[in-house]
Amino acid sequence: MTVWDDLVGQEKVSAVLDAAARDADALVTAAAADEPLPETSKMTHAWLFTGPPGAGRNQTARAFAAALQCVSPDRALGGSPGCGFCDGCHTALLGTHADVTTVAAVGSEILVRDMRDTVRKSFTAPANGRWQIILVEDAERLNEKSANAVLKAVEEPAPRTVWLLCAPSIEDVLPTIRSRCRHLNLRTPSVEAVADMLVRRDGIEPEVAASAARATQGHVDRARRLATDPAARERRAAVLKLPLRLDEVGACLRAAQELVDAAAEDAKQLAEEMDAKETEELKAALGAAQGGRLPRGTAGVMKDLEDMQKRRRTRTQRDSLDVALGDLTAFYRDVLALQLGTRVAIANSDAEDALERLARGSTPESTLRRIEAISACREALDRNVAPLLAVEAMTMALRAG
């Protein structure tokens, strides 16, 4: 199993990256042997991966990082880098490789203070790997200062440093940064490809896999979670019942509160274990005895960690809300499809009775207005509007139609 096997429906991108990894391997080998470097190479120092949510931007970048760090002996026999089994591949895929640094947005932005150490590290030689790799998972969340820090590093990179940036679209990245990157655009995998992956790689029953893939419309991570997590299926079922409940103002307000509370509870569950582990690890690193006091002068460090965890919980809550809003959008899109006389690619076939009821009781124009109301709610959340206020405005608009 190579590192490319997890990339669902991205055969063309995998082929490009495989060729680049081969050339990168040749560059390292030539430099180590003090031989002339190849005149032409498909490898470059900065890459930009774009694509819609669920296409696997981060997974693709991490698979490429693993291929660049591959130390399989088969490479010397003509094998392709990225075996998936060697120590270099394994640790890069797990995120524990010493020379693969991952940067992800904790809150709504990646701050310059979050990038300083990373940029500094990008100018150092690899500690024990073949390349120094910086993977920025949310490049669209770089603010002006942090983007400028990345720009300086990408403009004049160290010889063995590779930057891997991930963003939804090329327009989400500064023109000065993207002009220095090789751009690869990923496409949304087909429903059939995602279902096949769930059956082969996760052992999911074919019917469950097909239902999860169809419900998430090719979003790999959400399909896997929906297929394996009963709580996720329950939350989705509750969201799909919401449109039938909005018959009066009080019901709209209650539905909005339930959506926000469910997102907050989801964020709390995800954060609790991670926060506790991080806190204990930092206390140990600062020299605190188990259950004892922290040394003097370390309160500020602990406060910084608490602030970071708070920002992450806020973002996780908004991400969870966004998943629910995506499910609502897909629901009303199915309603619109029925109103226009087509059943092609209905995502929510398990809620067909509700779809038929709403399709008969409204017009295509009102359904489009409801889809626009959901989109407006998502935009409001991106602008840091209070979640409850944004969702209440949406549920009232859904009732009005």
One Martini backbone bead per residue (centre of mass of N, CA, C, O) as a GRO file, in nm:
protein
  401
    1MET     BB    1   0.089   0.041   0.029
    2THR     BB    2   0.068   0.350  -0.069
    3VAL     BB    3   0.031   0.692  -0.019
    4TRP     BB    4  -0.187   0.710  -0.269
    5ASP     BB    5  -0.434   0.523  -0.175
    6ASP     BB    6  -0.595   0.761  -0.005
    7LEU     BB    7  -0.656   0.903  -0.282
    8VAL     BB    8  -0.963   0.999  -0.384
    9GLY     BB    9  -0.993   1.068  -0.718
   10GLN     BB   10  -0.650   1.153  -0.770
   11GLU     BB   11  -0.474   1.046  -1.015
   12LYS     BB   12  -0.336   1.293  -1.148
   13VAL     BB   13  -0.204   1.407  -0.894
   14SER     BB   14  -0.045   1.156  -0.816
   15ALA     BB   15   0.133   1.151  -1.073
   16VAL     BB   16   0.272   1.422  -1.026
   17LEU     BB   17   0.388   1.358  -0.740
   18ASP     BB   18   0.548   1.108  -0.814
   19ALA     BB   19   0.740   1.250  -1.012
   20ALA     BB   20   0.847   1.457  -0.804
   21ALA     BB   21   0.960   1.249  -0.600
   22ARG     BB   22   1.167   1.127  -0.790
   23ASP     BB   23   1.323   1.392  -0.840
   24ALA     BB   24   1.387   1.448  -0.544
   25ASP     BB   25   1.553   1.193  -0.504
   26ALA     BB   26   1.767   1.267  -0.719
   27LEU     BB   27   1.865   1.527  -0.584
   28VAL     BB   28   1.968   1.401  -0.320
   29THR     BB   29   2.161   1.195  -0.446
   30ALA     BB   30   2.338   1.398  -0.604
   31ALA     BB   31   2.425   1.570  -0.361
   32ALA     BB   32   2.559   1.335  -0.196
   33ALA     BB   33   2.756   1.260  -0.457
   34ASP     BB   34   2.847   1.517  -0.609
   35GLU     BB   35   2.655   1.562  -0.847
   36PRO     BB   36   2.495   1.659  -1.104
   37LEU     BB   37   2.216   1.816  -1.164
   38PRO     BB   38   1.935   1.803  -1.299
   39GLU     BB   39   1.798   1.996  -1.549
   40THR     BB   40   1.524   1.851  -1.507
   41SER     BB   41   1.231   1.922  -1.293
   42LYS     BB   42   0.926   1.850  -1.102
   43MET     BB   43   1.055   1.994  -0.871
   44THR     BB   44   0.968   2.206  -0.589
   45HIS     BB   45   0.948   2.437  -0.305
   46ALA     BB   46   0.632   2.500  -0.389
   47TRP     BB   47   0.290   2.424  -0.290
   48LEU     BB   48  -0.060   2.425  -0.418
   49PHE     BB   49  -0.361   2.312  -0.263
   50THR     BB   50  -0.675   2.266  -0.419
   51GLY     BB   51  -1.025   2.250  -0.314
   52PRO     BB   52  -1.288   2.119  -0.207
   53PRO     BB   53  -1.454   2.006   0.036
   54GLY     BB   54  -1.326   1.668   0.074
   55ALA     BB   55  -1.087   1.618  -0.141
   56GLY     BB   56  -0.791   1.614   0.016
   57ARG     BB   57  -0.562   1.823   0.068
   58ASN     BB   58  -0.409   1.733   0.325
   59GLN     BB   59  -0.363   1.437   0.242
   60THR     BB   60  -0.196   1.501  -0.008
   61ALA     BB   61   0.031   1.659   0.128
   62ARG     BB   62   0.112   1.428   0.325
   63ALA     BB   63   0.181   1.218   0.110
   64PHE     BB   64   0.409   1.386  -0.015
   65ALA     BB   65   0.580   1.407   0.238
   66ALA     BB   66   0.626   1.102   0.262
   67ALA     BB   67   0.767   1.064  -0.013
   68LEU     BB   68   1.007   1.258   0.056
   69GLN     BB   69   1.080   1.071   0.330
   70CYS     BB   70   1.152   0.821   0.197
   71VAL     BB   71   1.353   0.502   0.299
   72SER     BB   72   1.329   0.291   0.096
   73PRO     BB   73   1.521   0.047  -0.063
   74ASP     BB   74   1.353   0.038  -0.339
   75ARG     BB   75   1.458   0.296  -0.473
   76ALA     BB   76   1.736   0.174  -0.576
   77LEU     BB   77   1.543  -0.028  -0.772
   78GLY     BB   78   1.309   0.186  -0.888
   79GLY     BB   79   1.128   0.272  -0.682
   80SER     BB   80   0.879   0.450  -0.546
   81PRO     BB   81   0.818   0.693  -0.357
   82GLY     BB   82   0.591   0.587  -0.109
   83CYS     BB   83   0.535   0.302   0.045
   84GLY     BB   84   0.404   0.331   0.364
   85PHE     BB   85   0.625   0.164   0.574
   86CYS     BB   86   0.834   0.332   0.649
   87ASP     BB   87   0.947   0.559   0.871
   88GLY     BB   88   0.905   0.811   0.699
   89CYS     BB   89   0.610   0.759   0.616
   90HIS     BB   90   0.479   0.697   0.889
   91THR     BB   91   0.548   0.968   1.042
   92ALA     BB   92   0.429   1.163   0.833
   93LEU     BB   93   0.133   1.055   0.846
   94LEU     BB   94   0.112   1.098   1.170
   95GLY     BB   95   0.287   1.372   1.255
   96THR     BB   96   0.606   1.281   1.382
   97HIS     BB   97   0.802   1.413   1.209
   98ALA     BB   98   1.077   1.619   1.251
   99ASP     BB   99   1.056   1.734   0.922
  100VAL     BB  100   0.731   1.782   0.980
  101THR     BB  101   0.544   2.077   0.969
  102THR     BB  102   0.234   2.173   1.118
  103VAL     BB  103  -0.017   2.416   1.013
  104ALA     BB  104  -0.301   2.534   1.200
  105ALA     BB  105  -0.590   2.668   1.270
  106VAL     BB  106  -0.726   2.767   1.574
  107GLY     BB  107  -0.883   2.989   1.464
  108SER     BB  108  -0.965   3.222   1.220
  109GLU     BB  109  -0.644   3.255   1.240
  110ILE     BB  110  -0.309   3.293   1.140
  111LEU     BB  111  -0.067   3.394   1.330
  112VAL     BB  112   0.247   3.524   1.348
  113ARG     BB  113   0.326   3.369   1.614
  114ASP     BB  114   0.266   3.085   1.474
  115MET     BB  115   0.511   3.133   1.241
  116ARG     BB  116   0.796   3.202   1.342
  117ASP     BB  117   0.919   2.921   1.410
  118THR     BB  118   0.861   2.797   1.134
  119VAL     BB  119   1.026   2.988   0.959
  120ARG     BB  120   1.289   2.934   1.105
  121LYS     BB  121   1.294   2.626   1.042
  122SER     BB  122   1.300   2.650   0.720
  123PHE     BB  123   1.628   2.739   0.743
  124THR     BB  124   1.687   2.450   0.813
  125ALA     BB  125   1.812   2.156   0.830
  126PRO     BB  126   1.763   1.845   0.834
  127ALA     BB  127   1.781   1.622   1.088
  128ASN     BB  128   1.678   1.310   0.944
  129GLY     BB  129   1.584   1.382   0.675
  130ARG     BB  130   1.551   1.489   0.338
  131TRP     BB  131   1.340   1.713   0.432
  132GLN     BB  132   1.204   2.032   0.486
  133ILE     BB  133   0.863   2.046   0.602
  134ILE     BB  134   0.583   2.270   0.529
  135LEU     BB  135   0.244   2.244   0.653
  136VAL     BB  136  -0.040   2.434   0.540
  137GLU     BB  137  -0.376   2.380   0.595
  138ASP     BB  138  -0.475   2.712   0.626
  139ALA     BB  139  -0.394   2.946   0.408
  140GLU     BB  140  -0.662   3.126   0.414
  141ARG     BB  141  -0.586   3.214   0.737
  142LEU     BB  142  -0.388   3.411   0.665
  143ASN     BB  143  -0.271   3.692   0.755
  144GLU     BB  144  -0.090   3.955   0.672
  145LYS     BB  145   0.160   3.889   0.852
  146SER     BB  146   0.183   3.579   0.806
  147ALA     BB  147   0.200   3.597   0.496
  148ASN     BB  148   0.464   3.762   0.486
  149ALA     BB  149   0.637   3.548   0.625
  150VAL     BB  150   0.595   3.331   0.407
  151LEU     BB  151   0.695   3.488   0.162
  152LYS     BB  152   0.992   3.515   0.248
  153ALA     BB  153   1.040   3.202   0.257
  154VAL     BB  154   0.953   3.142  -0.046
  155GLU     BB  155   1.150   3.332  -0.194
  156GLU     BB  156   1.403   3.218   0.017
  157PRO     BB  157   1.486   2.917   0.027
  158ALA     BB  158   1.602   2.645   0.130
  159PRO     BB  159   1.737   2.378  -0.036
  160ARG     BB  160   1.562   2.156   0.174
  161THR     BB  161   1.282   2.313   0.130
  162VAL     BB  162   0.919   2.257   0.173
  163TRP     BB  163   0.611   2.394   0.064
  164LEU     BB  164   0.268   2.322   0.187
  165LEU     BB  165  -0.033   2.445   0.055
  166CYS     BB  166  -0.377   2.491   0.177
  167ALA     BB  167  -0.681   2.556  -0.020
  168PRO     BB  168  -0.980   2.604  -0.171
  169SER     BB  169  -0.844   2.846  -0.341
  170ILE     BB  170  -0.640   3.054  -0.520
  171GLU     BB  171  -0.784   3.325  -0.412
  172ASP     BB  172  -0.702   3.265  -0.094
  173VAL     BB  173  -0.420   3.358  -0.201
  174LEU     BB  174  -0.166   3.534  -0.238
  175PRO     BB  175  -0.026   3.628  -0.531
  176THR     BB  176   0.275   3.622  -0.427
  177ILE     BB  177   0.257   3.322  -0.340
  178ARG     BB  178   0.124   3.163  -0.582
  179SER     BB  179   0.352   3.247  -0.792
  180ARG     BB  180   0.563   3.040  -0.617
  181CYS     BB  181   0.371   2.804  -0.695
  182ARG     BB  182   0.258   2.487  -0.743
  183HIS     BB  183  -0.047   2.400  -0.892
  184LEU     BB  184  -0.314   2.194  -0.741
  185ASN     BB  185  -0.629   2.059  -0.842
  186LEU     BB  186  -0.894   1.928  -0.678
  187ARG     BB  187  -1.149   1.692  -0.682
  188THR     BB  188  -1.446   1.565  -0.636
  189PRO     BB  189  -1.536   1.280  -0.544
  190SER     BB  190  -1.706   1.022  -0.605
  191VAL     BB  191  -1.941   0.836  -0.458
  192GLU     BB  192  -1.826   0.560  -0.547
  193ALA     BB  193  -1.533   0.605  -0.446
  194VAL     BB  194  -1.601   0.646  -0.146
  195ALA     BB  195  -1.750   0.382  -0.096
  196ASP     BB  196  -1.515   0.196  -0.175
  197MET     BB  197  -1.319   0.297   0.044
  198LEU     BB  198  -1.493   0.219   0.293
  199VAL     BB  199  -1.487  -0.085   0.231
  200ARG     BB  200  -1.176  -0.139   0.198
  201ARG     BB  201  -1.048   0.040   0.451
  202ASP     BB  202  -1.307   0.015   0.685
  203GLY     BB  203  -1.529  -0.218   0.663
  204ILE     BB  204  -1.788  -0.128   0.537
  205GLU     BB  205  -2.090  -0.156   0.456
  206PRO     BB  206  -2.216  -0.101   0.149
  207GLU     BB  207  -2.481   0.047   0.232
  208VAL     BB  208  -2.353   0.248   0.431
  209ALA     BB  209  -2.143   0.368   0.240
  210ALA     BB  210  -2.341   0.474   0.024
  211SER     BB  211  -2.504   0.658   0.212
  212ALA     BB  212  -2.268   0.838   0.313
  213ALA     BB  213  -2.164   0.933   0.036
  214ARG     BB  214  -2.434   1.058  -0.058
  215ALA     BB  215  -2.482   1.257   0.183
  216THR     BB  216  -2.177   1.401   0.132
  217GLN     BB  217  -2.089   1.427  -0.168
  218GLY     BB  218  -1.765   1.329  -0.143
  219HIS     BB  219  -1.689   1.361   0.159
  220VAL     BB  220  -1.461   1.183   0.311
  221ASP     BB  221  -1.457   1.250   0.619
  222ARG     BB  222  -1.768   1.259   0.661
  223ALA     BB  223  -1.827   0.975   0.560
  224ARG     BB  224  -1.662   0.825   0.771
  225ARG     BB  225  -1.808   0.938   1.019
  226LEU     BB  226  -2.098   0.852   0.940
  227ALA     BB  227  -2.023   0.539   0.919
  228THR     BB  228  -1.880   0.520   1.234
  229ASP     BB  229  -2.084   0.740   1.382
  230PRO     BB  230  -2.376   0.746   1.550
  231ALA     BB  231  -2.383   1.045   1.645
  232ALA     BB  232  -2.367   1.169   1.361
  233ARG     BB  233  -2.634   1.045   1.260
  234GLU     BB  234  -2.815   1.181   1.470
  235ARG     BB  235  -2.753   1.475   1.399
  236ARG     BB  236  -2.847   1.461   1.108
  237ALA     BB  237  -3.140   1.374   1.162
  238ALA     BB  238  -3.211   1.632   1.321
  239VAL     BB  239  -3.159   1.834   1.091
  240LEU     BB  240  -3.371   1.706   0.882
  241LYS     BB  241  -3.621   1.787   1.080
  242LEU     BB  242  -3.626   2.099   1.096
  243PRO     BB  243  -3.808   2.205   0.850
  244LEU     BB  244  -4.082   2.081   0.993
  245ARG     BB  245  -4.070   2.287   1.264
  246LEU     BB  246  -4.115   2.586   1.116
  247ASP     BB  247  -4.430   2.711   1.214
  248GLU     BB  248  -4.299   2.905   1.436
  249VAL     BB  249  -4.120   3.121   1.618
  250GLY     BB  250  -4.053   2.942   1.862
  251ALA     BB  251  -3.942   2.705   1.689
  252CYS     BB  252  -3.709   2.861   1.566
  253LEU     BB  253  -3.558   2.929   1.831
  254ARG     BB  254  -3.525   2.637   1.930
  255ALA     BB  255  -3.368   2.529   1.686
  256ALA     BB  256  -3.129   2.719   1.711
  257GLN     BB  257  -3.041   2.634   1.995
  258GLU     BB  258  -2.992   2.334   1.927
  259LEU     BB  259  -2.772   2.373   1.718
  260VAL     BB  260  -2.570   2.523   1.902
  261ASP     BB  261  -2.557   2.314   2.131
  262ALA     BB  262  -2.456   2.076   1.957
  263ALA     BB  263  -2.192   2.215   1.869
  264ALA     BB  264  -2.080   2.263   2.155
  265GLU     BB  265  -2.074   1.964   2.242
  266ASP     BB  266  -1.889   1.865   2.019
  267ALA     BB  267  -1.650   2.050   2.092
  268LYS     BB  268  -1.614   1.951   2.382
  269GLN     BB  269  -1.549   1.653   2.320
  270LEU     BB  270  -1.298   1.712   2.139
  271ALA     BB  271  -1.136   1.896   2.357
  272GLU     BB  272  -1.094   1.762   2.633
  273GLU     BB  273  -0.868   1.556   2.574
  274MET     BB  274  -0.667   1.750   2.437
  275ASP     BB  275  -0.638   1.961   2.663
  276ALA     BB  276  -0.536   1.775   2.889
  277LYS     BB  277  -0.283   1.675   2.746
  278GLU     BB  278  -0.148   1.950   2.693
  279THR     BB  279  -0.133   2.045   2.987
  280GLU     BB  280   0.040   1.812   3.100
  281GLU     BB  281   0.280   1.844   2.905
  282LEU     BB  282   0.351   2.136   2.984
  283LYS     BB  283   0.398   2.092   3.284
  284ALA     BB  284   0.629   1.890   3.245
  285ALA     BB  285   0.811   2.084   3.077
  286LEU     BB  286   0.816   2.302   3.327
  287GLY     BB  287   0.854   2.112   3.605
  288ALA     BB  288   0.602   1.986   3.718
  289ALA     BB  289   0.469   1.817   3.947
  290GLN     BB  290   0.252   1.588   4.015
  291GLY     BB  291   0.009   1.801   4.142
  292GLY     BB  292   0.177   2.051   4.140
  293ARG     BB  293   0.345   2.327   4.116
  294LEU     BB  294   0.443   2.585   3.939
  295PRO     BB  295   0.678   2.757   3.836
  296ARG     BB  296   0.810   3.040   3.820
  297GLY     BB  297   0.706   3.224   3.529
  298THR     BB  298   0.459   3.021   3.388
  299ALA     BB  299   0.177   3.155   3.362
  300GLY     BB  300   0.191   3.271   3.072
  301VAL     BB  301   0.208   3.002   2.923
  302MET     BB  302  -0.064   2.889   3.023
  303LYS     BB  303  -0.235   3.121   2.910
  304ASP     BB  304  -0.171   3.070   2.613
  305LEU     BB  305  -0.294   2.788   2.604
  306GLU     BB  306  -0.582   2.868   2.686
  307ASP     BB  307  -0.631   3.060   2.448
  308MET     BB  308  -0.591   2.849   2.225
  309GLN     BB  309  -0.817   2.656   2.320
  310LYS     BB  310  -1.046   2.857   2.293
  311ARG     BB  311  -1.014   2.907   1.989
  312ARG     BB  312  -1.055   2.611   1.906
  313ARG     BB  313  -1.342   2.574   2.017
  314THR     BB  314  -1.473   2.791   1.844
  315ARG     BB  315  -1.400   2.665   1.572
  316THR     BB  316  -1.530   2.385   1.619
  317GLN     BB  317  -1.816   2.490   1.651
  318ARG     BB  318  -1.833   2.621   1.366
  319ASP     BB  319  -1.773   2.363   1.209
  320SER     BB  320  -2.020   2.206   1.314
  321LEU     BB  321  -2.228   2.404   1.206
  322ASP     BB  322  -2.143   2.379   0.907
  323VAL     BB  323  -2.231   2.089   0.873
  324ALA     BB  324  -2.532   2.142   0.925
  325LEU     BB  325  -2.564   2.348   0.693
  326GLY     BB  326  -2.487   2.149   0.471
  327ASP     BB  327  -2.726   1.957   0.519
  328LEU     BB  328  -2.945   2.169   0.462
  329THR     BB  329  -2.864   2.236   0.174
  330ALA     BB  330  -2.903   1.949   0.063
  331PHE     BB  331  -3.200   1.929   0.129
  332TYR     BB  332  -3.300   2.175  -0.047
  333ARG     BB  333  -3.183   2.068  -0.310
  334ASP     BB  334  -3.369   1.822  -0.320
  335VAL     BB  335  -3.629   1.980  -0.327
  336LEU     BB  336  -3.566   2.125  -0.593
  337ALA     BB  337  -3.541   1.874  -0.769
  338LEU     BB  338  -3.837   1.783  -0.731
  339GLN     BB  339  -3.968   2.050  -0.838
  340LEU     BB  340  -3.807   1.997  -1.128
  341GLY     BB  341  -3.833   1.674  -1.193
  342THR     BB  342  -3.590   1.529  -1.022
  343ARG     BB  343  -3.379   1.227  -0.901
  344VAL     BB  344  -3.098   1.309  -0.937
  345ALA     BB  345  -2.881   1.288  -0.685
  346ILE     BB  346  -3.007   1.213  -0.415
  347ALA     BB  347  -2.888   1.249  -0.089
  348ASN     BB  348  -3.177   1.218   0.097
  349SER     BB  349  -3.337   0.929   0.079
  350ASP     BB  350  -3.402   0.891   0.399
  351ALA     BB  351  -3.597   1.178   0.354
  352GLU     BB  352  -3.835   1.162   0.140
  353ASP     BB  353  -4.095   1.252   0.281
  354ALA     BB  354  -3.998   1.540   0.350
  355LEU     BB  355  -3.930   1.627   0.065
  356GLU     BB  356  -4.214   1.592  -0.057
  357ARG     BB  357  -4.363   1.783   0.132
  358LEU     BB  358  -4.200   2.043   0.063
  359ALA     BB  359  -4.236   2.037  -0.245
  360ARG     BB  360  -4.552   2.068  -0.235
  361GLY     BB  361  -4.552   2.333  -0.018
  362SER     BB  362  -4.368   2.475  -0.244
  363THR     BB  363  -4.139   2.670  -0.420
  364PRO     BB  364  -3.856   2.720  -0.595
  365GLU     BB  365  -3.815   3.010  -0.493
  366SER     BB  366  -3.825   2.949  -0.186
  367THR     BB  367  -3.591   2.747  -0.186
  368LEU     BB  368  -3.374   2.946  -0.279
  369ARG     BB  369  -3.406   3.137  -0.037
  370ARG     BB  370  -3.320   2.926   0.173
  371ILE     BB  371  -3.037   2.875   0.065
  372GLU     BB  372  -2.950   3.173   0.099
  373ALA     BB  373  -2.986   3.179   0.410
  374ILE     BB  374  -2.765   2.973   0.471
  375SER     BB  375  -2.535   3.127   0.335
  376ALA     BB  376  -2.560   3.380   0.516
  377CYS     BB  377  -2.492   3.234   0.779
  378ARG     BB  378  -2.206   3.144   0.702
  379GLU     BB  379  -2.099   3.430   0.656
  380ALA     BB  380  -2.153   3.534   0.942
  381LEU     BB  381  -1.963   3.333   1.084
  382ASP     BB  382  -1.706   3.435   0.933
  383ARG     BB  383  -1.764   3.733   1.079
  384ASN     BB  384  -1.829   3.669   1.391
  385VAL     BB  385  -2.104   3.608   1.450
  386ALA     BB  386  -2.322   3.517   1.660
  387PRO     BB  387  -2.448   3.211   1.637
  388LEU     BB  388  -2.740   3.249   1.743
  389LEU     BB  389  -2.811   3.494   1.568
  390ALA     BB  390  -2.761   3.364   1.288
  391VAL     BB  391  -2.955   3.115   1.324
  392GLU     BB  392  -3.215   3.268   1.381
  393ALA     BB  393  -3.226   3.419   1.112
  394MET     BB  394  -3.244   3.161   0.943
  395THR     BB  395  -3.502   3.024   1.060
  396MET     BB  396  -3.687   3.260   0.986
  397ALA     BB  397  -3.630   3.243   0.680
  398LEU     BB  398  -3.730   2.949   0.643
  399ARG     BB  399  -4.022   3.009   0.725
  400ALA     BB  400  -4.084   3.230   0.507
  401GLY     BB  401  -3.942   3.157   0.207
   0.00000   0.00000   0.00000
